[in-house]
Amino acid sequence: MAPQSNANVNLSDTSHDQGVNAVEVMTLADAASANKLPVYFNSSPFLLDNDALRDIIDSVAVHRPQPLSVIIDERTQEQHPDLMLSIQTYCYHIDDLIDLHTVELGSSKKPQTELSSLQQCAIVIGPQALLNAMQAAYSDDKTIIYIPDNLDDQLNLHQLLQADQQQTIICLVNTGMYSDEDELRLRSGLVRAANLAIAQDAHLFAWMENDASELIKRDADALAYLIMQYCSVAETDSTPAVERESQAIEQIVKAAGEACTSADAQAMLIAMKAHLSTTEGSMAEGQDIRVWQLLNALGCTLWFDSLQSHTVQSDIDLLGLTQVAMLKELGVLEEPSVLEAETPKTQTLSTDHIKSTFQWLSDQH
């Protein structure tokens, strides 16, 4: 996929208001494939007097009234026990034409039960893995209204622009869907957005600094704005960067102990990169403090006492997995094994870098 700078994002002129009937629209478009993805934002799509979702369904209906399949991820249903009843009430006018299903995704991200059929128009509510499974199982031409249930997938909408998909995908971002039980995934998405803002968008970073409290309170307006701005900046091929850091995150979690979440570890990596970038002169003095303060304001824990007990060897082991991730903003590396030979000395990490950064984080805490 081409980076977002080679694509385009069109935002509607509607006011930034996530009221009951307010709908904002964003269109993602991939320049290489000419694929487009309409994205609607609404904070209460299943309220009875909110016509936004009905209008979307009517716009793609093949029949009047339009039969509808609704597939809900089982975990999502557990976190929102009133969801299915809300949908049934909302679709009262087609009660005899609606198929409601809950689907459990196994460890392989595949449905544990197969659906006998899917209507021409379907609503899929859950993680992107559920959407992918439905697309793979029903390859014929259908219209799928996808409602992602977590911020990470809402930030990752570019993946839906991939070519060679027979289905028509329409995305509805429900900015009122985040549950108390899903705080970790919300924080993970906020950390991901902060990482992008630090690297590519000073305006977004400053906005997140000012609105961090609204983001962690799951304010619908703030989250809609964050998703729109992220999608207007992000690269469509951002997944490899996340995968490249996964081992480093696992090592930090292991070193810090069970209290450290993956979101905390990712935030620590970002803080380390910012500190090292400031030390190397690629970021202005004091910017690393702003990064730390933002991550802290987003609810991340950036220091764990167990990190003080690192031995030299464990620091070296951790360094071996994290150097590529930390130097991502300092230089382009092909393979960790050739780092010492091909990277300038000023961009080479040592055990002392890790120790000093851990100590810096501790002092700030």
Residue, then its C-alpha position, 0 to 999 in steps of 0.5 A: m500500500a502507498p503511504q497516506s501522503n500518496a492517498n487522500v482523505n476527504l472530511s465533510d464540512t459538518s460541524h464537530d458535534q457528536g450529538v444523537n443525530a450528528v454524523e460526520v463523514m470521512t472518505l479514505a482513498d488509496a491512490a494506487s488502487a483507486n479504492k475508497l472507504p466511506v467512514y461515518f462517525n456517530s456516538s449513538p447509532f442504535l438510539l431509536d430516534n437516530d436515523a443515521l444508520r437507517d439512512i446508510i442501510d437505505s442508501v445501499a438497499v437492494h430491496r425495500p425493506q432490506p433484509l439484514s444480517v447482524i454479526i456481533d463478536e461474542r466478546t463485544q456482546e459480553q462487554h455491551p450486554d444490551l447491544m443485541l436488544s438495542i439493535q432489535t429495538y432499533c430495527y423494529h421496522i424489519d423485525d422479521l427480516i433481520d438475522l442476529h448472530t454472535v460469533e466467537l473468534g478462536s485463537s486463530k482469529k477464525p469463527q468457532t461456528e459457521l453461519s449458514s448464510l449471509q444477507q446481501c447487506a450485513i452489519v459486522i460489529g467487533p474487531q477487524a479480525l471478525l470482519n476479515a473472517m466474514q469477508a473470507a467466508y462469504s466472497d460473493d458481492k455483499t455490502i458490509i457495514y463494519i462497526p469496529d469495537n476498539l480504537d486500534d482498529q478504528l485507527n487502522l482503517h487503511q487496511l480496509l482499502q486493500a484491493d481485490q475485495q468483492q464486498t463493498i465496505i462501509c465503516l461506521v465508527n461508534t465513538g460511544m462504544y468504548s467500555d470500562e472493561d476495555e480500558l487497555r485497548l483504548r490506552s493502546g490506541l491512544v499510545r499508538a496515536a501519540n507515537l504517530a504524532i511525535a514522528q509526523d504531526a506536531h499539530l496533532f501532538a499539541w492537540m493531544e497534549n491539550d485534550a488528553s483528559e478528554l481522550i481518557k474520559r472517552d469523549a466522543d468529540a475528541l475521539a472522532y477528531l483523533i481518528m480523523q486526524y490520525c487517518s489523514v496522516a498515517e501511512t497505510d503500511s504502518t503494520p510492519a512497524v508495529e510488528r517490528e516493535s512487538q518483541a521489544i514490548e514483550q521483553i519490557v513487559k517480562a522485565a518489568g513484571e506482570a503489572c506492566t501492560s503492553a500499552d505501558a511497554q510501548a509507551m516506555l519504548i516511545a519515551m526512550k526513543a524520544h529521550l535518545s533522539t533528544t540526546e542525539g540532537s534530532m529532537a529539540e531539547g525538552q521535547d522528550i519531557r513533553v513526550w513523557q508528560l503526554l504519555n503519563a497524561l494518557g494513563c500510562t505507567l512509565w516506570f516499574d521498580s523491577l527494572q532497577s534490578h536489571t543485570v548487565q546481561s539482561d540489559i544487553d538481551l533487551l538491547g538486542l531486541t529493542q535497538v531497531a525500534m528505538l532507532k526507527e526515528l534516528g536512522v533506517l536499518e535493514e537487519p539488527s545483525v548489521l547495525e554496528a557495521e552500517t550505523p554511524k557511531t552516534q546512532t549506536l545504542s549501548t547498555d549505558h543508553i538503556k540504563s541512563t534512560f531507565q534512570w531518567l524515567s525513574d527520576q521523572h516518576 
